Amino acid sequence: MKNNNRGDATDEIIGIAFRRFLVTAAISVAVIALVVLLYRGLGEDEVQLDTPPVSPVTVHRAVQAPAVHFSDITRAAGIDFSHSTGAYGDKLLPETMGSGAAFFDFDNDADQDLLLINSDFWPDHVDAGVPRPTMKLYANDGSGQFSDVTQAAGLAVPIYGMGVAVADYDNDGDADIFVTAYGVNRLFRNDGGHYVDATDDAGVGGAADAWSTSAGFLDIDNDGDLDLFVANYVQWSREIDFNINYQLTGIGRAYGPPNAYQGTYNYLYRNDGTGRFEDISAASGIQVNNPSTGEPMGKALAVVPVDIDGDGWLDVLVANDTVQNFFFHNRGDGIFEERGAALGLAFDRDGKATGAMGVDAAYFRNDPELGFAVGNFANEMTSLYVTRDAGPPLTDEAIVEGIGPASRLALTFGLFFFDYDLDGRLDLLQANGHLERDINKVQSSQHFRQAPQLFWNCGDDCRSSFLVQPAEANGDFATPLVGRGASYADIDADGDLDVIITQNGGAPLLLRNDLALGHHWLRVKLTGSDVNRDAIGAWVEVRAGDMLQRRQVQPSRSYLSQVEPVVTFGLGNADSVDSVAVLWPDGSRQVLDAVSVDSQIAITQQP
């Protein structure tokens, strides 16, 4: 098979959108000018206005993003991990996709530890004299210094791993770990800081020949215990891969695109409250077939649970690679309806499916409109779907919000919203990197290693919400990577959010945020009562002056990864917080007044 330039979108797409924008703008300016000329020409006595006068045009001043320095502290912080793909020259597709990362507190000492997922050697290339690669768990000492505790924690287990989801699924007070893989997935139960393989007991291993990617814990039925959604990619085996025999022109055998493989179904497991899960994938309505072939359609790489319509039931957005994205709307009766196309989330602005990788959701404008960001393949802009009038259908506003053109060349995997400068507005980070080491030989605009991207949210001060930061503007953030997973946490208890980006076949990049702007902040840690102790699905609202921010406790986001469960609010120059309101997953509401800034507060749900 020859290179079909997967995801090939040319500058014509940008040109068309830009020309449409210019035409619309020109018409608007002409209409305003005509009204002004008529008014001035006829005089006050000759003009009767039956409608309110036109509001003055907002003048946007030139805005420059604040200088925020990120420092590469990977080695200095004790992180000596390197991801192993198992590649030996045969160009097998799973070698290109890993891996994920998770920040969470595994030992209940109130700081964020770090888990990095690894892949493995292929079975026919295992050398008995070489230790097999495993995931690594690093304990944080509270200051951002980490020590490898993998062996002591019982996690030195070889798995061809991909992604990770973390939650207290058995409500015993500590964080359990679910690892997705090519092959059997694994659930590790936390017993006082030591992990025990509970996969078989829990019933969440999945098929032995499946390829799972991202996963997320969520309470789908509001019964208090956490259920589990697992995304599956394509039907793959070494034999299928060799039969496809994908090639880059002039290079030889290469990693094939997903449209050469058949799709799969995702998994949905319902927690019965005893530590076991029931597979309800078929009964719940999440198995989607291609209407033309009757075969499974999904090629899922990322998942984010979010309640899109405020009805109290968590829905699920699934990012699919080269086929339409799925949005599973939770009816509240155990059944999900796939409504991606109806809601405007299935395709890009031109009605095409994209090579969708990572995903996140947030109220990034601090208004009632919910946004979904989806990282896409090279030559496809990042998608930014936004509700209208606080409801569907959504529209892709990536271009008008300043993300589209700047993201077009990048091949984006992990991405997430976070407030890196603590000004009270959510910014956007993207982890980028290609699949093919030799891609530049056939596509001059593409590179194997690509720098991450940081989009600063400048709010109402700019015509677009986001301004892309120059690669060199944020210190070591500009490091070119084969980026995959991305996550964040405050690793050193200084209030700002630090970042890790994993690399495929290499070492991760741990970036310490050296913020020095004097902005205030508030961090909120929720604990649910009795069940769902992680409070996954809860919403936190912080009001400080005229700013109201809203965040959901939902660690599963980005690509193959999980962010810390503590919610961080930047407050800018506000030196006081008027109120903190929590809407718990059971619908109850709890409000705190007069909370101190520059602190982390713990809120436990009232019985």
C-alpha positions in Angstrom: 0.0 0.0 0.0 1.4 3.4 -0.9 1.2 6.6 1.2 -2.2 8.1 0.8 -1.2 11.2 2.8 -3.6 10.3 5.6 -5.4 13.4 7.0 -4.1 15.5 4.0 -5.7 19.0 4.4 -4.1 21.7 2.3 -3.9 25.4 2.8 -7.0 25.7 0.7 -9.1 24.8 3.8 -7.6 27.7 5.7 -7.9 30.0 2.6 -11.6 29.2 2.2 -12.4 29.9 5.8 -10.3 33.1 5.8 -12.0 34.4 2.6 -15.4 33.7 4.1 -14.4 35.6 7.2 -13.1 38.6 5.1 -16.3 38.7 3.0 -18.5 38.6 6.2 -16.4 41.3 7.8 -16.5 43.5 4.7 -20.2 43.3 4.5 -20.6 44.1 8.2 -18.3 47.1 7.8 -20.1 48.3 4.7 -23.5 48.1 6.4 -22.3 50.1 9.4 -20.7 52.7 7.2 -23.9 53.1 5.1 -25.9 53.7 8.3 -23.5 56.3 9.5 -23.4 58.1 6.1 -27.2 58.1 5.9 -27.5 59.5 9.4 -25.0 62.2 8.8 -26.4 63.1 5.3 -30.1 63.4 6.3 -29.7 65.2 9.6 -31.3 64.6 13.0 -34.7 66.0 12.0 -35.0 63.7 9.0 -34.1 60.4 10.6 -36.4 58.4 12.9 -34.7 55.4 14.5 -37.2 52.7 15.4 -34.4 50.3 16.7 -31.8 50.8 19.4 -28.6 52.5 18.2 -25.8 50.3 17.1 -23.4 49.5 19.9 -19.9 50.9 19.6 -17.4 48.6 18.0 -15.0 47.0 20.6 -11.4 48.2 20.1 -9.0 45.4 20.9 -5.6 46.6 22.1 -2.4 44.7 21.3 -2.0 42.0 23.9 1.1 40.1 24.8 1.1 36.8 26.8 2.8 36.9 30.2 6.2 35.5 30.4 6.0 32.1 32.2 9.1 29.9 32.3 9.0 26.1 32.3 12.1 24.3 33.4 13.0 20.7 32.4 13.6 19.0 35.7 13.1 15.4 34.5 16.4 14.0 35.6 16.9 16.4 38.5 13.6 15.4 39.9 14.5 11.7 39.9 12.6 10.6 36.8 14.8 8.0 34.9 12.0 6.4 32.9 12.3 5.7 29.1 9.4 4.3 27.1 10.1 1.0 25.3 8.1 0.3 22.1 9.5 -3.2 21.5 10.3 -2.2 17.9 12.8 -4.4 16.1 12.4 -3.2 12.5 9.1 -4.8 11.4 7.1 -1.6 11.8 4.2 -2.9 13.8 1.5 -0.2 14.4 1.2 -0.5 18.3 4.8 0.6 18.5 3.8 4.1 17.5 1.0 4.9 19.9 2.1 4.7 23.6 2.2 5.8 26.2 0.2 7.5 29.0 0.9 9.0 32.4 -1.1 9.7 35.6 -0.6 12.1 38.5 -2.4 10.8 41.7 -1.7 10.3 45.4 -1.1 6.5 45.8 0.1 6.6 49.4 -2.3 9.2 50.9 0.4 11.6 51.9 -1.3 14.6 50.2 1.1 15.1 47.3 0.9 14.0 43.7 2.8 10.9 42.7 3.5 9.9 39.2 2.8 6.7 37.2 4.4 6.2 33.7 3.0 3.4 31.5 5.4 1.3 29.5 5.1 -1.2 26.6 7.0 -4.4 26.2 9.2 -6.5 24.0 7.3 -8.6 21.4 6.9 -12.2 22.5 9.3 -13.6 19.8 11.9 -11.0 20.6 12.3 -11.4 24.3 15.9 -11.8 25.4 16.2 -14.0 28.6 19.2 -12.0 29.6 17.6 -8.6 29.3 15.0 -7.3 31.9 11.7 -6.7 30.4 10.4 -3.1 30.6 7.6 -2.3 33.0 5.6 0.7 34.1 7.2 2.9 36.8 5.6 4.4 39.9 7.4 7.4 41.4 6.6 8.7 44.9 6.7 12.4 45.4 8.3 13.8 48.6 6.1 16.9 48.5 8.7 19.2 47.0 8.7 17.7 43.5 11.4 15.2 44.1 10.5 11.6 43.1 11.8 8.2 44.0 11.1 4.9 42.1 8.9 2.7 44.2 7.7 0.4 41.5 9.1 -2.8 42.9 7.9 -2.2 46.4 4.5 -1.2 45.2 4.1 -4.5 43.2 3.9 -2.8 39.8 7.0 -4.2 38.1 4.8 -6.2 35.8 5.5 -6.5 32.1 2.5 -5.4 30.0 2.3 -4.0 26.5 0.7 -1.0 28.1 -1.0 2.0 26.5 -3.0 4.1 28.9 -4.1 4.5 32.5 -7.1 5.4 34.6 -7.0 5.8 38.4 -9.8 5.9 41.0 -10.9 4.3 44.3 -13.2 1.8 42.6 -13.8 -0.2 45.8 -14.2 2.8 48.1 -11.6 1.7 50.7 -9.8 5.0 50.7 -6.9 4.5 48.4 -6.3 4.9 44.6 -6.5 1.8 42.4 -5.0 1.6 38.9 -6.4 0.4 35.6 -3.9 -0.1 32.8 -5.0 -0.5 29.2 -2.9 -2.6 26.8 -2.5 -4.4 23.5 -3.8 -7.7 25.0 -5.4 -8.2 28.4 -6.0 -5.0 30.4 -5.0 -5.0 34.1 -6.7 -3.7 37.2 -4.4 -3.3 40.3 -6.1 -2.9 43.6 -4.3 -0.7 46.2 -3.9 -2.4 49.5 -2.3 0.2 51.7 0.2 1.3 49.2 0.9 -2.1 47.7 -0.9 -3.2 44.5 -2.5 -6.6 43.9 -3.6 -7.8 40.5 -7.4 -7.9 40.7 -8.2 -8.2 37.0 -9.8 -11.6 37.1 -11.7 -11.0 40.2 -13.1 -7.8 38.9 -13.8 -9.1 35.4 -12.3 -6.2 33.4 -9.5 -7.9 31.4 -11.2 -7.7 28.0 -10.4 -9.8 25.0 -6.8 -11.3 24.8 -6.4 -9.9 21.2 -8.0 -6.5 21.8 -6.1 -3.2 21.7 -7.3 -0.8 24.4 -6.2 2.8 24.6 -7.7 5.4 26.9 -10.1 4.7 29.8 -12.0 6.6 32.5 -13.8 5.9 35.7 -17.3 7.5 36.0 -20.6 6.9 37.7 -23.0 6.2 34.8 -26.0 5.3 36.9 -25.6 7.7 39.9 -25.6 4.8 42.4 -22.4 6.1 44.0 -19.9 3.5 42.9 -17.6 4.1 39.9 -18.1 2.3 36.6 -15.5 2.0 33.9 -15.4 3.0 30.2 -12.6 1.6 28.1 -11.8 2.8 24.6 -10.6 0.3 22.0 -8.7 1.1 18.8 -8.6 -1.1 15.7 -8.6 -4.8 15.0 -4.9 -5.6 14.8 -2.5 -8.5 14.7 1.0 -8.9 13.3 -0.5 -11.0 10.4 -3.0 -8.3 9.5 -0.3 -5.6 9.7 2.0 -7.6 7.2 -0.9 -8.3 4.9 -1.6 -4.6 4.6 2.1 -3.9 4.0 1.9 -0.1 4.1 4.7 1.8 2.5 6.0 5.4 2.4 7.0 6.2 -1.2 10.7 5.7 -1.7 11.3 4.6 1.9 9.9 1.1 2.2 7.7 -0.5 4.8 6.0 2.0 7.2 3.4 2.2 9.9 0.0 1.9 8.3 -2.9 4.3 8.9 -6.0 3.2 10.9 -8.3 3.4 7.8 -6.5 0.2 6.6 -7.8 -1.7 9.7 -11.3 -2.7 10.7 -12.9 -0.9 13.7 -13.9 -2.3 17.1 -16.3 -1.9 19.9 -15.6 -0.1 23.2 -16.1 -1.6 26.7 -18.5 -0.4 29.4 -18.3 -2.1 32.8 -20.9 -1.4 35.5 -19.6 -1.7 39.1 -21.9 -3.9 41.2 -20.5 -2.4 44.5 -18.7 -5.5 45.6 -15.5 -5.0 43.6 -16.8 -6.8 40.5 -17.8 -5.3 37.2 -20.5 -6.4 34.7 -19.8 -6.0 31.0 -22.8 -4.0 29.7 -21.3 -2.9 26.5 -23.9 -4.4 24.2 -26.9 -3.7 26.4 -26.0 -0.1 27.1 -26.0 1.0 23.4 -22.3 2.0 23.0 -21.5 -0.6 20.3 -21.8 1.3 17.1 -21.8 -0.3 13.6 -20.9 1.2 10.3 -24.3 1.6 8.5 -22.7 0.6 5.2 -20.9 -2.5 6.2 -22.6 -3.6 9.5 -19.2 -3.9 11.0 -17.9 -2.2 14.2 -17.2 1.5 13.4 -15.2 2.8 16.3 -11.4 3.4 16.3 -11.2 5.1 19.7 -8.1 6.8 21.2 -9.4 9.1 23.9 -12.4 9.6 26.1 -13.7 12.3 28.4 -16.9 12.0 30.5 -18.9 15.2 30.9 -22.5 16.1 31.5 -23.2 18.2 28.4 -26.8 19.2 29.2 -26.8 19.5 33.0 -29.4 16.8 33.5 -27.3 15.1 36.2 -26.1 12.1 34.1 -22.6 11.8 32.8 -22.3 11.6 29.0 -19.1 10.4 27.2 -17.2 11.9 24.2 -15.0 9.4 22.4 -12.4 10.6 19.9 -12.1 8.2 17.0 -9.2 8.1 14.5 -10.3 8.6 10.9 -13.9 7.9 11.6 -16.6 10.1 13.2 -16.3 10.9 16.8 -19.0 9.4 19.1 -21.0 11.3 21.7 -22.9 8.9 24.0 -25.7 10.7 25.6 -26.8 9.1 28.9 -30.5 8.7 29.1 -30.4 7.9 32.8 -32.0 4.5 32.4 -28.8 2.5 31.7 -29.0 3.3 27.9 -26.7 5.6 25.9 -27.7 7.1 22.6 -24.9 7.9 20.1 -25.6 11.5 19.0 -22.2 12.8 17.8 -23.4 13.9 14.4 -26.7 15.4 15.7 -24.7 17.5 18.3 -22.1 18.6 15.8 -19.2 16.7 17.4 -18.7 13.9 14.9 -16.9 15.7 12.1 -14.7 18.8 11.4 -16.0 22.1 10.1 -16.0 20.7 6.5 -18.0 17.6 7.4 -15.0 15.2 7.4 -13.8 12.7 10.0 -10.4 13.5 11.4 -7.5 11.6 12.8 -8.7 12.4 16.4 -6.3 11.6 19.2 -6.6 13.5 22.5 -9.7 15.2 24.0 -10.7 17.5 26.8 -13.8 19.5 27.8 -14.1 22.7 29.8 -15.9 26.0 30.3 -12.8 27.8 28.9 -14.5 31.2 28.4 -16.0 31.4 31.9 -19.4 31.7 30.4 -22.3 29.2 30.0 -20.7 27.7 26.8 -19.0 24.3 27.1 -16.0 23.6 24.8 -14.5 20.3 23.6 -11.0 20.3 22.2 -9.9 17.4 20.0 -6.3 17.0 18.9 -6.0 15.8 15.3 -3.5 14.3 12.8 -0.9 16.3 10.8 -2.4 18.8 8.3 -5.7 18.8 10.3 -6.4 21.6 12.6 -7.2 21.0 16.3 -11.0 21.0 16.7 -12.7 23.3 19.2 -16.4 22.5 19.4 -18.4 25.0 21.4 -22.1 25.0 22.5 -24.4 27.8 21.5 -26.8 29.3 24.0 -25.5 26.7 26.5 -26.7 23.8 24.4 -26.4 21.8 21.2 -25.7 21.8 18.3 -22.1 22.7 18.7 -19.9 24.4 16.1 -16.2 24.1 15.5 -14.7 27.5 16.4 -11.0 26.6 16.2 -10.3 29.2 13.6 -12.1 32.1 15.1 -10.8 31.3 18.6 -7.2 31.4 17.3 -6.3 27.7 17.5 -7.0 26.4 14.0 -4.2 27.7 11.7 -1.5 27.5 14.3 -2.3 23.8 15.0 -2.7 22.6 11.4 0.8 21.3 10.8 1.2 19.6 14.2 0.3 15.9 14.8 -1.4 16.3 18.2 -1.9 13.5 20.7 -2.3 14.7 24.3 -4.0 18.0 25.0 -5.8 19.6 27.9 -7.2 22.9 29.3 -5.4 24.3 32.3 -4.6 27.8 33.7 -0.8 27.9 33.5 -0.5 31.5 34.4 -3.3 31.5 37.1 -5.1 34.5 35.6 -8.5 32.8 36.0 -8.8 31.7 32.3 -8.2 28.2 31.0 -5.3 27.9 28.5 -4.7 25.0 26.1 -1.6 22.7 25.9 -0.9 20.3 23.0 1.7 17.5 22.9 2.9 16.8 19.4 4.9 14.3 17.5 4.8 12.1 14.4 4.6 8.4 13.9 7.3 8.0 11.2 10.9 8.8 11.9 11.6 9.4 8.2 8.5 11.5 7.5 10.5 14.6 6.6 11.9 12.7 3.6 8.5 12.5 2.0 6.7 15.5 3.6 8.9 18.6 3.9 6.5 20.3 6.3 6.5 17.4 8.8 9.1 16.3 11.4 9.3 13.3 13.6 10.0 15.4 16.7 7.7 18.4 17.2 7.6 21.0 19.9 4.6 21.1 22.2 2.2 24.1 21.8 0.8 26.4 24.4 -2.2 28.6 23.6 -2.7 31.5 26.1 -6.3 32.5 26.8 -6.5 36.2 26.7 -10.2 36.5 27.2 -12.0 39.6 26.1 -8.8 41.5 25.5 -8.4 39.8 22.1 -10.5 39.1 19.0 -9.8 35.4 19.6 -9.7 33.7 22.9 -6.3 32.1 22.3 -2.9 33.4 21.3 -0.3 30.7 20.4 3.0 31.2 22.2 6.2 31.3 20.2 8.1 28.1 20.7 11.0 29.8 22.6 8.8 32.0 24.8 8.4 29.5 27.7 11.9 28.1 28.4 12.3 24.4 28.0 8.7 24.0 26.8 10.0 24.4 23.3 11.8 21.0 23.4 11.0 19.0 20.2 9.5 15.6 21.2 7.8 12.5 19.9 5.0 13.6 22.1 2.1 11.3 23.2 0.4 11.5 26.6 0.2 14.7 28.6 -0.8 15.4 32.2 -0.5 18.1 34.9 -0.3 18.5 38.7 1.1 20.9 41.2 4.1 18.7 42.1 5.8 21.2 44.4 2.9 22.7 46.4 3.5 26.2 45.1 0.0 26.6 43.6 0.9 26.6 39.9 0.5 23.6 37.6 3.5 21.6 36.4 3.4 19.4 33.2 4.6 16.1 32.0 4.7 15.0 28.4 5.5 11.4 27.5 7.5 10.4 24.5 7.0 7.4 22.3 10.2 5.4 22.6 12.0 7.9 24.8 12.2 9.7 28.1 9.3 12.0 29.3 9.6 15.7 29.8 8.8 16.9 33.3 8.3 20.7 33.2 8.3 22.7 36.4 6.2 25.8 36.1 8.3 28.7 37.5 5.5 31.2 37.6 6.5 34.6 39.0 3.5 36.9 38.2 2.2 37.2 41.7 -1.2 35.8 40.7 -3.3 34.3 43.5 -4.8 30.8 43.4 -7.1 28.3 45.1 -6.9 24.5 45.0 -9.8 22.3 46.0 -9.7 18.7 47.0 -13.1 16.9 47.3 -13.9 13.8 49.2 -17.3 12.1 48.8 -19.1 10.5 51.6 -19.4 6.7 51.8 -19.3 6.0 48.1 -17.5 7.7 45.2 -14.9 9.0 47.6 -13.0 10.6 44.6 -16.1 12.8 43.9 -15.6 12.1 40.2 -18.3 14.0 38.3 -18.7 16.7 40.9 -18.6 20.4 39.8 -16.8 23.1 41.7 -17.7 26.8 41.2 -15.5 29.6 42.5 -16.6 33.2 42.6 -14.0 36.0 43.1 -15.3 39.5 42.3 -16.9 39.5 38.9 -15.3 36.3 37.8 -17.1 32.9 38.1 -15.1 29.8 37.2 -16.5 26.3 36.9 -14.5 23.0 36.9 -15.5 19.4 36.9 -13.6 16.7 38.9 -12.8 14.4 36.0 -9.2 13.2 36.0 -9.5 11.1 32.8 -8.7 13.3 29.8 -6.0 14.2 27.3 -4.6 11.0 25.6 -4.0 7.7 27.5 -3.5 9.8 30.6 -5.0 11.2 33.8 -4.5 14.6 35.5 -4.4 15.1 39.2 -7.9 15.0 40.9 -7.3 18.3 42.8 -9.0 21.2 41.0 -6.9 24.4 40.6 -8.4 27.9 40.1 -6.3 30.9 39.1 -7.5 34.1 40.7 -5.3 36.7 39.0 -5.1 39.8 41.1 -8.1 38.9 43.2 -7.0 38.7 46.8 -10.2 37.2 48.2 -12.7 34.5 47.3 -16.4 35.3 47.7 -17.6 31.7 47.7 -16.9 28.1 46.7 -19.8 26.0 45.7 -19.8 22.2 45.2 -22.4 20.4 43.2 -21.9 16.7 44.3 -22.7 13.8 42.0 -25.8 13.0 44.0 -27.2 16.4 43.3 -26.6 17.9 46.7 -25.0 21.4 47.0 -22.5 22.6 49.5 -21.3 26.3 49.8 -18.3 27.8 51.6 -17.9 31.5 52.1 -14.8 33.7 52.6 -12.2 31.2 51.7 -8.5 32.2 51.9 -6.5 32.6 48.7 -3.2 30.9 48.0 -4.2 27.7 49.7 -5.5 24.2 49.2 -8.8 23.4 50.9 -10.3 20.0 51.5 -14.1 19.7 51.3 -15.8 16.6 52.5 -19.4 15.9 51.4 -21.9 16.4 54.2 -23.9 13.2 54.9 
